[in-house]
Amino acid sequence: MMKYTWILLIAITAGLVSCGEKEETEDSTEETSNVVPLTEEEEAFKKLTDLNSKMVKSDLSTDVVIAKELYTAGIAFSDTYTESDLKADALELAAKGAEGSGYPNRSVTILHDLFTNFPETDKTPNYMFNKGRILRDVMGNIPAGKAAYEELIARYPDHILSQDAKAQIETGIIEMSEVDLIKMIDSIEHANAAPAL
C-alpha cells in the first residue's frame, strides 16, 4: 500500500510540475507576442545612443571615426524627424560628436541653437555651460567662453553649473591657461604635502 502511495504522490507532483512548465511557456510566448517593434524614428535614435556609447574608448580617448558618425547621424535625425520629441537629444549628441571629431565650431553652433530653439528644457543650462567650456577649453577663446558663462549665470543664477561658472570667473581660473592651471594645482598639492621626515 505504501508503494502505491509513493507512486501516486510522484505522479501528482510530476503532473503539477509539467502544468507549471506549460504555463510558463504560455506566459513567455504571451510576453514575446506583446513586444512592440520600434518605430523607424526610435530605431534611428537608438543608433545614435549606440554610437554615443562606443565613442569613448576604454582608455578614455575618443574614437574620431565614431564621433564623426555620431555627428552626421545626429544632424540627419534632426533633419528627418523635424517634429520629434527626441530632436533636441539628437542634436545634443551631434554636438558631442562634432566636438569629439575635432569640429568644436560646429559643436558650439549646435549648442547655441539648442538653447536658443529649446530655451526652457532641463538641459538648457548644460547646453550653455558646454558652449562656454568648448569656447574656453577646446578653442582657447577665453573672452567668448567667459561671455557664455556670464549668459548662463544671468539666465540660471541658482543652477549648479552657473555656480561653477561663477566660481571660475571670480577666482580668475577662467583667465588661466592650461599651463598656469597645472602650475597652480601643483603648488597647492606641494603646499598640502606632508613634510618630509
Secondary structure per residue as TSV (DSSP state, phi and psi in degrees):
chain	resnum	aa	ss	phi	psi
A	1	M	-	360.0	-41.5
A	2	M	H	-61.8	-36.3
A	3	K	H	-63.0	-41.3
A	4	Y	H	-70.1	-33.4
A	5	T	H	-63.7	-44.0
A	6	W	H	-64.6	-42.0
A	7	I	H	-63.9	-43.7
A	8	L	H	-63.4	-42.3
A	9	L	H	-63.4	-41.8
A	10	I	H	-66.3	-41.2
A	11	A	H	-63.9	-43.3
A	12	I	H	-64.8	-44.7
A	13	T	H	-61.6	-45.2
A	14	A	H	-61.5	-40.4
A	15	G	H	-63.5	-43.0
A	16	L	H	-66.1	-41.8
A	17	V	H	-63.6	-44.2
A	18	S	H	-67.7	-33.9
A	19	C	H	-65.3	-42.3
A	20	G	H	-62.0	-42.0
A	21	E	H	-64.6	-39.1
A	22	K	H	-65.2	-41.4
A	23	E	H	-63.6	-40.7
A	24	E	H	-60.5	-42.8
A	25	T	H	-63.5	-43.3
A	26	E	H	-64.1	-41.0
A	27	D	H	-63.6	-44.6
A	28	S	H	-67.3	-32.0
A	29	T	H	-67.5	-40.4
A	30	E	H	-61.5	-44.6
A	31	E	H	-60.6	-42.9
A	32	T	H	-64.3	-40.3
A	33	S	H	-72.9	-16.6
A	34	N	T	-89.8	-1.3
A	35	V	-	-71.4	124.3
A	36	V	-	-91.6	125.8
A	37	P	-	-66.7	149.9
A	38	L	-	-69.1	146.7
A	39	T	-	-74.9	169.4
A	40	E	H	-60.5	-39.9
A	41	E	H	-63.9	-44.7
A	42	E	H	-64.9	-37.9
A	43	E	H	-63.0	-43.1
A	44	A	H	-64.0	-39.5
A	45	F	H	-71.0	-37.4
A	46	K	H	-59.7	-38.5
A	47	K	H	-59.5	-41.5
A	48	L	H	-62.5	-46.7
A	49	T	H	-67.3	-33.3
A	50	D	H	-65.3	-44.2
A	51	L	H	-62.2	-42.4
A	52	N	H	-59.0	-40.5
A	53	S	H	-70.8	-20.1
A	54	K	H	-96.6	-10.1
A	55	M	H	-66.5	-37.8
A	56	V	B	-94.6	123.4
A	57	K	-	-77.1	170.8
A	58	S	T	-62.7	-26.4
A	59	D	T	-88.0	11.4
A	60	L	S	70.5	10.4
A	61	S	-	-84.8	163.8
A	62	T	B	-94.9	133.1
A	63	D	-	-81.3	102.6
A	64	V	H	-62.7	-36.8
A	65	V	H	-63.6	-45.8
A	66	I	H	-68.8	-36.1
A	67	A	H	-60.9	-43.4
A	68	K	H	-63.1	-40.8
A	69	E	H	-64.2	-39.9
A	70	L	H	-63.1	-44.8
A	71	Y	H	-59.0	-50.8
A	72	T	H	-62.5	-45.4
A	73	A	H	-66.8	-36.2
A	74	G	H	-65.2	-43.2
A	75	I	H	-66.3	-42.5
A	76	A	H	-61.6	-41.9
A	77	F	H	-59.7	-47.3
A	78	S	H	-61.2	-40.2
A	79	D	H	-72.1	-33.3
A	80	T	H	-81.4	-44.3
A	81	Y	-	-109.3	67.7
A	82	T	T	-63.7	-25.8
A	83	E	T	-104.3	10.3
A	84	S	-	-69.8	143.7
A	85	D	T	-68.3	-15.9
A	86	L	T	-95.9	2.5
A	87	K	H	-59.0	-46.8
A	88	A	H	-62.1	-40.9
A	89	D	H	-64.8	-39.3
A	90	A	H	-64.8	-41.2
A	91	L	H	-68.3	-35.8
A	92	E	H	-61.5	-41.6
A	93	L	H	-67.6	-35.7
A	94	A	H	-63.1	-40.4
A	95	A	H	-63.4	-40.9
A	96	K	H	-63.6	-42.1
A	97	G	H	-64.6	-40.4
A	98	A	H	-62.9	-45.4
A	99	E	H	-62.2	-44.9
A	100	G	H	-67.1	-23.5
A	101	S	T	-99.1	9.8
A	102	G	T	89.6	22.7
A	103	Y	-	-120.9	67.7
A	104	P	H	-64.1	-30.9
A	105	N	H	-61.0	-41.9
A	106	R	H	-64.4	-40.3
A	107	S	H	-62.2	-46.0
A	108	V	H	-61.2	-42.1
A	109	T	H	-62.7	-45.0
A	110	I	H	-63.1	-45.9
A	111	L	H	-62.1	-41.3
A	112	H	H	-61.7	-45.7
A	113	D	H	-61.4	-37.6
A	114	L	H	-61.7	-50.0
A	115	F	H	-77.8	-12.8
A	116	T	H	-83.2	-44.7
A	117	N	H	-87.2	-20.3
A	118	F	S	-127.8	66.4
A	119	P	T	-72.7	-20.4
A	120	E	T	-119.3	42.1
A	121	T	S	-101.6	165.6
A	122	D	T	-64.7	-23.5
A	123	K	T	-90.7	-7.3
A	124	T	H	-54.3	-45.5
A	125	P	H	-59.8	-34.5
A	126	N	H	-64.5	-43.2
A	127	Y	H	-59.7	-44.7
A	128	M	H	-66.1	-44.1
A	129	F	H	-63.7	-45.0
A	130	N	H	-65.2	-33.7
A	131	K	H	-60.0	-48.4
A	132	G	H	-62.9	-41.9
A	133	R	H	-61.9	-44.6
A	134	I	I	-67.7	-43.2
A	135	L	I	-58.5	-44.8
A	136	R	I	-78.5	-56.6
A	137	D	I	-80.3	-38.8
A	138	V	I	-90.2	-43.9
A	139	M	T	-94.4	-13.0
A	140	G	-	73.5	16.7
A	141	N	-	-95.6	83.9
A	142	I	H	-61.7	-46.2
A	143	P	H	-60.9	-41.2
A	144	A	H	-68.4	-38.3
A	145	G	H	-63.2	-42.8
A	146	K	H	-63.8	-42.3
A	147	A	H	-62.2	-40.2
A	148	A	H	-64.3	-41.3
A	149	Y	H	-64.3	-41.2
A	150	E	H	-64.3	-36.2
A	151	E	H	-64.5	-40.9
A	152	L	H	-62.0	-47.0
A	153	I	H	-61.5	-41.6
A	154	A	H	-66.5	-37.3
A	155	R	H	-83.5	-36.3
A	156	Y	-	-132.0	68.2
A	157	P	T	-62.1	-25.8
A	158	D	T	-97.3	-3.9
A	159	H	S	-71.8	146.0
A	160	I	H	-60.6	-34.7
A	161	L	H	-69.9	-32.2
A	162	S	H	-65.0	-40.4
A	163	Q	H	-63.9	-39.0
A	164	D	H	-64.0	-48.0
A	165	A	H	-61.3	-42.1
A	166	K	H	-62.1	-42.7
A	167	A	H	-62.9	-39.8
A	168	Q	H	-64.2	-38.1
A	169	I	H	-71.8	-47.9
A	170	E	H	-64.9	-35.0
A	171	T	H	-85.6	-9.0
A	172	G	T	82.9	2.0
A	173	I	G	-59.6	-35.3
A	174	I	G	-63.3	-25.6
A	175	E	G	-84.6	-12.0
A	176	M	S	-82.3	144.6
A	177	S	-	-76.5	168.2
A	178	E	H	-60.5	-39.4
A	179	V	H	-63.4	-43.9
A	180	D	H	-63.9	-38.1
A	181	L	H	-62.8	-43.5
A	182	I	H	-63.4	-42.9
A	183	K	H	-61.3	-42.3
A	184	M	H	-62.9	-45.9
A	185	I	H	-62.4	-43.0
A	186	D	H	-61.6	-40.6
A	187	S	H	-68.5	-36.6
A	188	I	H	-66.7	-44.2
A	189	E	H	-63.1	-39.9
A	190	H	H	-64.5	-41.4
A	191	A	H	-68.0	-31.0
A	192	N	H	-90.5	-4.7
A	193	A	S	-68.4	146.4
A	194	A	-	-68.2	141.0
A	195	P	-	-64.1	145.2
A	196	A	-	-70.4	143.2
A	197	L	-	-94.0	360.0
